[in-house]
Amino acid sequence: MPVARFAIEHLSGDQLHDAWPVVRMANAHANCDWWVSEARELIERGGGILAARAPDESIHGVATYSIARKPLLGRVLAVDTLISFELSRRAPARHALYESLELLAAAFECRSIVLPLHSRGHVRHRRKRLYGLPDSGPQPDPG
């Protein structure tokens, strides 16, 4: 069975409503107005919203990011939200978002990518690659 290919795009303020169904999956208590307001503020501060769009134009994944400067790490790509709706165990939408985040980190000359692990109250930090290398384990957010 072929795996779906996803196009990764930056969402503009006018496209944020398109991502709401996926965002709602991760936060049942939020509402669409909150999401749009928070996402617009993030964009205004220099961050961005990535969407993994399927060939049928539906969004299967969303990642929000900003560039931060951490005292010990220098520039980092801070990923606040990473949500995907997958119909395959291979998680093609999530992997497409991962690859795009790695490219963004390189373009912004970030030394690290910081991902949230909301269920455990801390973040995972990897210096070289977002996935595929052994993980040093969860580390607390340094700042």
KAPEGI-V552677 format. One record per residue. RES is the residue in one letter. SS is DSSP state (H for helix, E for strand, - for the rest). PHI is phi in whole degrees, -180 to 180 (999 if undefined). OMEGA is omega in whole degrees, -180 to 180 (* if undefined). Layout:
# KAPEGI-V552677
[[RES & SS & PHI & OMEGA] [RES & SS & PHI & OMEGA]]
This chain:
# KAPEGI-V552677
[[M & - & 999 & -180] [P & - & -70 & 178] [V & - & -89 & -180] [A & - & -64 & 175] [R & - & -97 & -179] [F & - & -117 & 173] [A & E & -91 & 178] [I & E & -99 & -180] [E & E & -139 & 171] [H & E & -82 & 178] [L & - & -87 & 173] [S & - & -90 & 179] [G & H & -57 & -180] [D & H & -75 & -177] [Q & H & -101 & -174] [L & H & -63 & 178] [H & H & -62 & 180] [D & H & -62 & -176] [A & H & -87 & -175] [W & H & -55 & -179] [P & H & -57 & 179] [V & H & -74 & 180] [V & H & -62 & -180] [R & H & -60 & 180] [M & H & -60 & -177] [A & H & -91 & -177] [N & - & -144 & -176] [A & - & -66 & -177] [H & - & -91 & 180] [A & - & -83 & 174] [N & - & -128 & -173] [C & H & -62 & 180] [D & H & -62 & 177] [W & H & -60 & -179] [W & H & -57 & -177] [V & H & -63 & 180] [S & H & -62 & 180] [E & H & -64 & -179] [A & H & -67 & 178] [R & H & -64 & 177] [E & H & -61 & 179] [L & H & -61 & 179] [I & H & -62 & 180] [E & H & -63 & 179] [R & - & -82 & 178] [G & - & 102 & 177] [G & - & -86 & -179] [G & E & -159 & 178] [I & E & -123 & 176] [L & E & -101 & 176] [A & E & -129 & 173] [A & E & -96 & -175] [R & E & -105 & 179] [A & - & -78 & 178] [P & - & -57 & 179] [D & - & -85 & 178] [E & - & 78 & 178] [S & - & -81 & 180] [I & E & -93 & -180] [H & E & -112 & -180] [G & E & -158 & 180] [V & E & -140 & 173] [A & E & -134 & 174] [T & E & -112 & -177] [Y & E & -146 & 171] [S & E & -146 & 177] [I & E & -100 & -180] [A & E & -125 & 175] [R & E & -116 & -180] [K & E & -106 & -175] [P & - & -53 & -177] [L & - & -91 & -172] [L & - & -108 & -174] [G & E & 81 & 180] [R & E & -72 & 176] [V & E & -132 & 171] [L & E & -90 & -178] [A & E & -94 & 179] [V & E & -95 & -179] [D & E & -87 & -177] [T & E & -134 & 174] [L & E & -142 & -175] [I & E & -128 & 173] [S & E & -142 & 174] [F & - & -107 & -173] [E & - & -113 & 174] [L & - & -107 & -179] [S & - & -133 & 176] [R & - & -66 & 180] [R & - & -73 & 177] [A & - & 53 & -176] [P & H & -64 & 179] [A & H & -67 & 179] [R & H & -63 & 180] [H & H & -67 & 176] [A & H & -65 & 176] [L & H & -65 & 178] [Y & H & -56 & -178] [E & H & -62 & 179] [S & H & -67 & 178] [L & H & -64 & 176] [E & H & -63 & 178] [L & H & -64 & 178] [L & H & -63 & 179] [A & H & -59 & 178] [A & H & -66 & -180] [A & H & -64 & 179] [F & - & -89 & -180] [E & - & 57 & 177] [C & - & -86 & 179] [R & - & -83 & -175] [S & E & -146 & 172] [I & E & -123 & 180] [V & E & -112 & -180] [L & E & -113 & 177] [P & E & -81 & 168] [L & E & -126 & -172] [H & - & -59 & -176] [S & - & -70 & -178] [R & - & -110 & 177] [G & - & 76 & 176] [H & E & -147 & -176] [V & E & -118 & 176] [R & E & -101 & -177] [H & E & -126 & 177] [R & E & -134 & -176] [R & - & -81 & -171] [K & - & -94 & -176] [R & - & -137 & -179] [L & - & -73 & 179] [Y & - & -151 & 174] [G & - & 99 & 177] [L & - & -112 & 178] [P & - & -58 & -179] [D & - & -93 & 177] [S & - & -80 & 178] [G & - & 96 & -180] [P & - & -64 & 177] [Q & E & -131 & 179] [P & - & -67 & 178] [D & - & -64 & -176] [P & - & -75 & 179] [G & - & -177 & *]]
